[in-house]
């Protein structure tokens, strides 16, 4: 191992590279509980880590950082982290889009075993090729949110099994919570679908046609500002309302008023849809989802929800109809999901798992 020597006093210095640009109002929004608390802030608080993000890239006067940033803020962030490699012992990247260029830079100076990264998706041709080129040696640990991605890294890309960890996704259960229903008769006004990435809304539209069920659809992007972009592949008509421009509080209210949550997905091996699933479960809602390989870790069939084959509008329709007509079943699944969220998916659980890695 080369590079900055590890500390002998047990006080490792860690840099978190967060590949976003948090809203300037984030501190006030967190104090007022207008938004869920991001996991990287709790991780920094628990470990004493420093954080850099796209704001630091924009503020940098370093000519190479500015040049890299003109190509991509991700490249600028990677270079900024690389330039600070002598200040820190460990590095944590919140996604592969920053981990790959940072790992490539580390490789140029022979820096190995200092980078922990969340790899959300490794199985596209471009990312697979890039990860092979970077090599597993630069990573200390890799975190996956889906078992299918862990298998891809270890079986297809040759990462050593001891370096690759499948951790559950995280959710702020104090923000995403609703008053418990007094009885299973608290049916809910509609079925809620939300999210945008790898969503199969055309199949949901077909499944909804002819059902005596109301739907609301809200699609969100990862942009740092509050607000949610319109869904694509589905439009307002008959029993479907497509909404846009919701704040996080309004989104939480939309969950609270729903009978259950439906997450229609393309068939993918990464955990697309996991945020909506965890938010819905934290709100005490049953889940109907496509049996996409990437979310099979998160939906227990007949216990936390129902699964339908990818692209099968008929099966999705029957799953929706079944739960809509059985409020008591929805309530029981939702009660299970709220408990399960607190046990497995609360942000503090994720933070403890990641912090535990840095001692290994």
Buried (B, 14 or more C-beta within 10 A) or exposed (E): EEBBEEEEEEEBBBBBBBBBBBBEEBEEBBEEEBBBBBBBBBBBEEBEBBBBBBBBBEEBEBEEBBEBBEEBBBBBBBBBBBBBBEEBBBBBBBBBBBBBBBBBBBBEEEBBBBBBBBBBBBBEEEBBEBBEEBBBBBBBBBBBBBBBBBBBBBEEBEBEEEBBBBBBBBBBBEBBBBEEBEEBEBBBEBBBBBBBBBBBBBBBBBBBEEBEBBBBBBBBEEEBEBBBEBBEBBEBEEBBBBBEEBBBBBBBBBBBEBBBBBBBBBBBBBBBBBBBBBBBBBBBBBBBBBBBBBBBBBBBEEEBBBBBEBBBBEBBBBBBBEBBEBBEBBBBBBBBBBEBBBEBBBBBBBBEBBBEBBEE
